[in-house]
Structure formats: C-alpha cells, structure tokens
C-alpha cells in the first residue's frame, strides 16, 4: 500500500522500484524501542524477503514484476470506486493464436478480475478511466503473450444500453 500511495513513477515500467526497509521505518517515525517492536519488524522484513512481490538484494527491496502488477491492479480497483463516468468505453482487443489457448484464457481471467466485461470473445470493455494503468499492464502482459493485444478508447458504441446498465447498476 505504501508503494502504491507514494510512487509517482509506478506506471513507467522502465523505472526500478526499490526501497530500504530500515530507512522506511525510520523515515516514517516508527520507533523501534523495546524488543516487541524489533521482533515485529524483523518478522515483517522476513515476510518481505520470502514474498514473491519483492526481490531483496544488498539490504534493499526491489519490487518484482509480480509486485508491480499487483500494485497496478490495486490502483485500478481504487479508480473503479469513482462513481462518475466520462462516457467513454475502454476496450481491450486481442488476437491470441489457438495454439496459445492458455495465454488467451489467462488474459480473459485477468480482464474479468479487473472489471472488464466481454463484448465479444476477443473484445472486452470497461467504463473506468484506467488507460494509464492498462497501458502499463499491457506492457507486462505482452512480454508473455505471442499474440496482439491493443487498447481502444471508444467515444460512441451502438446498442450499449445493456452494458451501461450492467456497469452503472454495480455502483
């Protein structure tokens, strides 16, 4: 949560996200007096080292690819809570070959988990203004896929009443 809330460059996939846990603890006024607190933070640091969301090297924690994706998905969840719709649909279209069916199914599951609805088998839409986050996720996803994935911003779509009702009734 700290990384999500404080990282300005989160959506630039080329930026390495790193922090030093002990400096972080000191910087934010967490006092380490008493053995109870030392044990608590030692356990937390141990959990970070074991987590697949971080890679620990030279007493620094680097956010892993998996960690970045998790943070981006959390940002998307926050944006979905905004109740005002700007009237634009965000669409992901893709063409993943049949021989890569597992990748295609993974992509569909991921899109569904972040709030997309299926318009057609390879076209998924959402009304949420999450373009920046999607572009970053697409960079990560395209590293693993041998197909074509694209983002569209659609200002007008005919016969979209059922999707408006579906999305807007969820709020």
C-alpha positions as CSV (number, residue, x, y, z in Angstrom):
1,X,0.0,0.0,0.0
2,X,2.9,2.4,0.8
3,X,4.4,1.8,-2.6
4,X,1.1,2.4,-4.4
5,X,0.4,5.6,-2.4
6,X,3.8,7.1,-2.9
7,X,5.2,6.1,-6.2
8,X,4.9,8.7,-8.9
9,X,6.7,6.6,-11.5
10,X,4.8,3.4,-10.8
11,X,3.3,3.3,-14.3
12,X,6.7,3.7,-16.1
13,X,7.7,0.0,-16.4
14,X,11.3,1.0,-17.1
15,X,11.7,2.5,-13.6
16,X,13.2,0.2,-11.0
17,X,11.2,0.4,-7.8
18,X,13.4,0.0,-4.7
19,X,13.3,0.8,-1.0
20,X,15.4,0.2,2.0
21,X,13.1,-1.2,4.8
22,X,15.1,0.1,7.7
23,X,15.2,3.7,6.3
24,X,11.5,3.5,5.6
25,X,10.8,2.5,9.2
26,X,13.0,5.4,10.5
27,X,11.6,8.0,8.0
28,X,8.0,7.4,9.0
29,X,8.5,7.8,12.7
30,X,8.2,4.2,13.7
31,X,10.1,3.8,16.9
32,X,12.0,0.6,17.4
33,X,12.3,0.8,21.2
34,X,11.6,-2.4,23.1
35,X,12.1,-5.9,21.9
36,X,8.4,-6.3,20.9
37,X,8.7,-3.8,18.1
38,X,12.1,-5.1,17.0
39,X,10.6,-8.6,16.8
40,X,7.6,-7.3,14.9
41,X,9.6,-5.5,12.3
42,X,12.1,-8.4,12.0
43,X,9.1,-10.7,11.2
44,X,7.7,-8.2,8.7
45,X,11.1,-7.9,7.0
46,X,11.4,-11.7,6.9
47,X,8.0,-11.9,5.2
48,X,9.0,-9.3,2.6
49,X,12.2,-11.4,1.9
50,X,10.1,-14.5,1.3
51,X,7.4,-12.7,-0.7
52,X,7.3,-13.1,-4.5
53,X,6.4,-9.4,-4.7
54,X,9.9,-8.4,-3.8
55,X,13.5,-9.3,-4.6
56,X,15.9,-8.5,-1.7
57,X,19.5,-7.7,-2.6
58,X,22.1,-5.8,-0.6
59,X,19.6,-4.8,2.1
60,X,17.3,-3.2,-0.5
61,X,13.9,-4.4,-1.6
62,X,13.2,-4.3,-5.3
63,X,9.6,-4.6,-6.3
64,X,9.3,-7.7,-8.6
65,X,7.3,-7.8,-11.8
66,X,4.5,-9.7,-9.9
67,X,4.6,-7.0,-7.2
68,X,4.2,-4.2,-9.8
69,X,1.3,-5.9,-11.4
70,X,-0.4,-6.3,-8.0
71,X,0.1,-2.6,-7.3
72,X,-1.3,-1.6,-10.7
73,X,-4.3,-3.8,-10.1
74,X,-4.8,-2.2,-6.8
75,X,-4.7,1.3,-8.4
76,X,-7.3,0.1,-10.9
77,X,-9.6,-1.1,-8.0
78,X,-9.3,2.4,-6.5
79,X,-10.2,4.1,-9.8
80,X,-13.3,1.8,-10.1
81,X,-14.7,3.3,-7.0
82,X,-15.0,6.7,-8.7
83,X,-18.7,7.0,-9.5
84,X,-18.7,9.5,-12.4
85,X,-18.5,8.0,-15.9
86,X,-16.9,10.1,-18.6
87,X,-19.0,8.5,-21.3
88,X,-16.0,6.6,-22.9
89,X,-15.5,2.9,-23.1
90,X,-12.1,1.4,-22.7
91,X,-11.7,-1.7,-24.8
92,X,-9.1,-4.4,-24.9
93,X,-9.0,-6.3,-28.2
94,X,-6.7,-9.2,-28.7
95,X,-5.8,-11.9,-31.2
96,X,-4.0,-14.8,-29.5
97,X,-3.5,-17.9,-31.6
98,X,-5.3,-21.1,-30.8
99,X,-2.0,-22.8,-30.0
100,X,-1.7,-20.3,-27.2
101,X,-5.1,-21.0,-25.6
102,X,-3.7,-21.0,-22.1
103,X,-2.4,-17.5,-22.6
104,X,-5.7,-16.4,-24.0
105,X,-7.6,-17.8,-21.1
106,X,-5.2,-16.2,-18.7
107,X,-5.8,-12.8,-20.3
108,X,-9.6,-13.3,-20.2
109,X,-9.4,-14.1,-16.4
110,X,-7.2,-11.1,-15.8
111,X,-9.5,-8.8,-17.7
112,X,-12.5,-10.1,-15.8
113,X,-10.7,-9.7,-12.4
114,X,-10.1,-6.0,-13.0
115,X,-13.7,-5.3,-14.0
116,X,-13.9,-5.8,-17.8
117,X,-17.0,-7.4,-19.4
118,X,-16.9,-9.5,-22.5
119,X,-18.4,-7.7,-25.6
120,X,-17.2,-10.5,-27.9
121,X,-14.7,-13.3,-27.4
122,X,-11.7,-11.1,-28.1
123,X,-13.2,-7.7,-27.2
124,X,-13.6,-6.7,-23.5
125,X,-14.8,-3.3,-22.3
126,X,-15.0,-1.2,-19.2
127,X,-16.2,2.3,-18.5
128,X,-13.5,3.1,-16.0
129,X,-10.8,5.7,-16.8
130,X,-7.9,3.3,-16.3
131,X,-5.9,4.0,-19.5
132,X,-2.6,4.6,-17.9
133,X,-2.8,1.6,-15.7
134,X,-3.9,-0.6,-18.6
135,X,-1.1,0.5,-20.8
136,X,1.4,-0.5,-18.1
137,X,-0.3,-3.8,-17.6
138,X,-0.3,-4.4,-21.4
139,X,3.5,-3.9,-21.4
140,X,3.8,-6.6,-18.8
141,X,1.3,-8.9,-20.4
142,X,2.8,-8.6,-23.8
143,X,6.1,-9.9,-22.5
144,X,4.3,-13.3,-22.0
145,X,2.0,-13.4,-25.0
146,X,2.6,-14.3,-28.6
147,X,-0.4,-12.5,-29.9
148,X,-1.6,-9.0,-30.4
149,X,-3.2,-7.0,-27.6
150,X,-4.5,-3.5,-28.0
151,X,-6.3,-0.8,-26.1
152,X,-9.0,1.3,-27.6
153,X,-10.8,4.3,-26.2
154,X,-14.4,4.3,-27.7
155,X,-16.4,7.5,-27.5
156,X,-19.6,6.0,-29.0
157,X,-20.9,2.5,-29.2
158,X,-24.3,1.5,-30.5
159,X,-26.6,-0.8,-28.6
160,X,-24.6,-0.3,-25.4
161,X,-27.6,0.0,-23.0
162,X,-27.1,-3.4,-21.6
163,X,-23.5,-2.7,-20.7
164,X,-24.4,0.7,-19.2
165,X,-27.0,-1.0,-17.1
166,X,-24.5,-3.8,-16.1
167,X,-21.8,-1.4,-15.1
168,X,-23.7,1.5,-13.7
169,X,-26.0,-0.7,-11.6
170,X,-22.9,-2.1,-9.8
171,X,-22.1,1.3,-8.2
